[in-house]
Amino acid sequence: MKDDNTIRQLSAPAPISEQKWPEEALPIVSISCITYNHENFIQDCLDGFLMQETQFPVEILIHDDASTDQTATIIREYERRYPNVIKAICQKENQWSKGIRPNPEFNFPRARGKYIAFCEGDDFWTDKNKLQKQVAIVAKSPHVKLCFHKVFVRKEGGGDKGLTSFPGELAKDLYSCEELVTQNIIPTCSVLAVREAVIDTPSWYYRLPMNDWPRWIMACKDGYAHGINKEMGVYRKHDGGVWSPIRRSAQLTGTYDFYCELEKNGPPLAKIAAARARRALFLMALDLEQSSLKRINNHVVFGPLLKVWRKFINKNFLHPNF
């Protein structure tokens, strides 16, 4: 791969939809977008890519996992209009159901950029300078392996009233992998990462229900994640998502399995991963017990006692360092 210094960049940022580059020019950023039944969202997503104003070439890599709606048709139309920028794979058979993850299997191998930006087809970017800002941060800081920013969370059906900000106010710029283990503060649609930091996928990754949180942690084992304290995108929560519809018990089980795998990997994460695994195991037991105590909540005597007990548990056992 050519060094990005060999590419003469534009004198000023321009929309990537309007840029003209020689065939031999390699992209600086590869956008990785995976989709499935996103016909109501994919146009916002693609328009958010194409409006990006950069001084460098960008490629858009899309993988549609055999959508049963019109997602693939919309993608093909955009590809026809922007053939030098958009490169799509539209599957005939669903790969996820076979245990195949689209990013490591289909998008990463063809990514030519020095950096990879992530955004799934139901999310979108709102700041036209997002990529330019993130590349500037990562390029000048060799210890930064990943750059993320805040996003608005939109609960579909809630309109503008359903908008919230995630994560909360960032207290600093740099976050270590140890800090990322305790809480997932990185929205997937906000990430731009050094290619080499994210393309390696351990075998245990395929056994987990969550997709990207483990990847961000592993990417920062030899560096840091840089957070931008500004909303530059929208993450949608809807019934067609991957994580949100999963039952809480399954989420807790997956989180426990994830911490166990991190513990097996040894330093620097083994100690904190072991503690978090114990916490997840306790939450699993608590969730199971609470499901059998629903009838007690409204009991005149036992309801208040249960609330006191829960406060005690939260204070003494659910501390972030537990």
N, C-alpha and C positions, 0 to 999 in steps of 0.2 A: 504494500500500500504506500502510495506517495505521501510524503510529509506535507501538511497543509501549507507550509511556507512556500512550496513550489507553485501554489495556485495564486494567481494575482487576484486579489479580492476587489470587489467593487469599491469605488470611492465613497459611496454613501449607501445605506440600506435601501433595498427595493423589494417589493412583494415577490415571493418566489414564483408566483404564477406568471410574472412578467420577465423573469430573468432569462438570459440566453448565455449558455456556456458551451465551450468546445467539447466534443465527444470525449476527449481524453481527461477532462476535468473530473476528478473524484469528489463526491460530496463530503462536506465536513460533518454534516449531521444526517443520520438516517432516522426517520420517524417510523417507529414500529406500531402499527395499529391492527388490533385483532377485533373481529366483528362476528356477531351471530344474532340474527333477527333484530337488527337495529334500524329498520326502515324509517322509523319515526325520528331517529336521532342522527343518522350518518351524515346528512347534509350539513348540519351544524358543525360536526366534527371535521369534515373535509374542508369546509370554508375557513375554519379556524386555522388549519394547516396552511392553506393557500394564501391567506392574508399576512402571514409572517413576513416581516421585512428584515432581510439579512444582507450582509456583504459577501456571503459565501454560498456555494451551492448546497442544496438540500434534496434528498430523495425521500419519497413517501412509500413505504412498504406496507401493503394491506393484505391481511389474510382473512378471508371470509370462510367460516366453518360450515359450509353447506346450509346457509340460511334458507328457511322455508317461506320467507316473505320476499319483498322486493329489494332487499339490501344489496344483493349482488348486481342487480340491474342498475341501481343507482351508482354503485362503484364503477361499473364498466363504462357508464356514460362519462363520469369524471375522468377516467383513464383515457377515454377517447379524446377528450378535450385537452388533457395535459399529459401526453404520452411520454414526455421527457422527464417528468417529475414523479408521476404516480405509476407504481408497479404493483399489480394486484394478482393474488392467487385466490381463485374462487373454487372451493372444493365441491365435489359431487357427493361425497360421503362425509359425515361428521367425524372429525378426528378426535375431538375431546372425549366422545363416548368410548373411544378405543384406548383411552389413557395417554393420548399423544397431546403434548402441550404445543400450541402453535408458535409461540415466540422462539424457543430453543430449537424446534424442529424445522421451521419454515422461514422465519424472518431473520433470525440472527445469522444463519449461514450466508445469506445474500446481502447482509448489511455491509456497505462499503465505507461508511462514515467513520471518522475518528471518535464521534460521540453518537449515542443512541438516545433518542427522545421517545417517551412512551405516552400513548393516549389510546384508550379503547374506544370503539365506535359509538358508544352511548354517552361519552363525555366530550368536552370541547374546550378550546382555548379562547380567551377573551382579550388578551393583550398582544398586539401585533409585534411587539419588541421582545416577547418572551425568549425566543431562541437566541437572539442576539445578546441579550443580557446574560443568559446562562452560560453561553459559550465564553463570553468575556471573563466570567468569574472562574470557570474551571480551567481555562487556558493559562491564566496567570498564576495558578496555584497548584503545583504538582501534587500536593498532599490532599487535594479535594478530588474525590473519585465520583461524586454525585452531587447534583444541585437540584433542589426542590423549592416549591413555593406554596403559599396558602391557596386554597380554592374555596369557591362557594359550593355548598352542598345543596342540591335542589331535590326535594322530595316530589316526585312526579304527581301531579294532581293538586299540588299545593300552591301553584303560581309563585309570584314574587314573595308572598308571605311565607312560603316554605323554604326560603333561602337562609342558610346559616353559614358561618365561616369555619373552616377546618384547615389545620389545627388552630388552636387558640393563638393568642399573641406569643410570638417566638421570643424567648428571653435572650437569645444569642444567635450567632451566625453558624458556628461549627458544632457538629454533633458526632460523637464517636460511636462505634458499633455497639459498645457496651450500653450506651444511652438508648440506642435504637431498639435494643432487646426488650427493655422494660415497657415500651409503648410504641405502637406504630403511628408515627406522626407524619408519615410521608404519603400523600395522595399519589396514586400511580400516574394520573394524568399530568402531574407536575414535574415528573422526573426527566432530567437529562443527565446521562452518565457516561463516563469513559468506557468505550467499547470493551476493552479487555477486562474491565472490572465486573461486567454483568453477563458476558456470553457463556462463561463456564457454568454448567448446571450439574450439581451433584445428583447422584441417583436417588437419594432420599427425597429430593424436591418433588418428584413425581407422585409420592405417596401422600402429600399434604393437600388439604382442601383449599388452603389459601395459596395465592399465586405469587405475589410480588414482595410482601414483607420480608420473607427469608432472603430474597435476592438483594434487597437493599442492605440488609445487615451484612451479608457475605461480601458485598461490593466494598464495604467500608472497613474490612478487617485490617487493611494496610493504609488506612487514611480516614478521611472525614466526609460527612455530608454537609453541604452548605445550604442553609435555609434562607429564603427571601421572604421578608415579612410583608408580603403583598399578594392579594388575590389576583391570579392571572388565568384562571380557568374555572370550569364548572364540572363538578362530579355529580352525576345523577344517581339517585337511589330509586329503584323500581323493582317490580316483581321479576323482571327478566334478568336481574343481575346474578353474579356467581356466588358471592359471599352472603349478602344480606338475607336471601330467602332461606339459608341453611338454619336448621333448628339450633337453639342455643347449646343444647347438649352436644351436638355434633361439632359446633364451633369450639367448644371447650376441649373436646377430645382431640381435635386437630391441633389446637394450640399446645396441648400437653405433648403430643407426639413431636411437634416442632421443637420444643425446648429440649426434649430428650435427644433429638438428633444433634442439636447444637452442643449439648453436653458431651456427646461422643467425640465431637471434633476437637476437643481439648482447648488449651489456652488460645486466645485470651477470654473466651466466652464460657468456658466450662462451669466455673463457680456460679456466676450469675444465672446461667441457664438452668442449673440444678435447682437453685432457689425458686426460679419462676415456674419450673415444672412442679415443684411441691405446691406452689400457690394455685396453679391450674388444677392440680389433682384435688385440692381442697374445695375449689369452686365447683368442680364436677360433683363432689359429694353434697355440697350445699344446694346445688341446683336440683339434684335428685330428691333431697329431703324437702326442699321448699315445694316441689311439685305435689308432694303428698300432704302438705300442710295448708293448702289453699282454703280448705273449709274452716281452718282454725282462725284465719286472719280476721274474720268478722265476729268471732266469738266474744261475748261480753268480757269474760275473764281472761281467756288464753290469748286473745288478739293483742292486747297491750303488753302482755308478758313476752310474746314473740317479737314485738317491735323492740323491746329493751334488749333482748338477746341478740337481735341482728345488729344493733348499734355496738354492742360489746364485741361482736365478731369483726365488724368493719374496722373498729378502732385498734384492735389488738392483733388481728391476723391478716388483714388485707392491705397492710402498708405496702407501698410500691417496692420496698426492699425485701419484703418477705419472700 
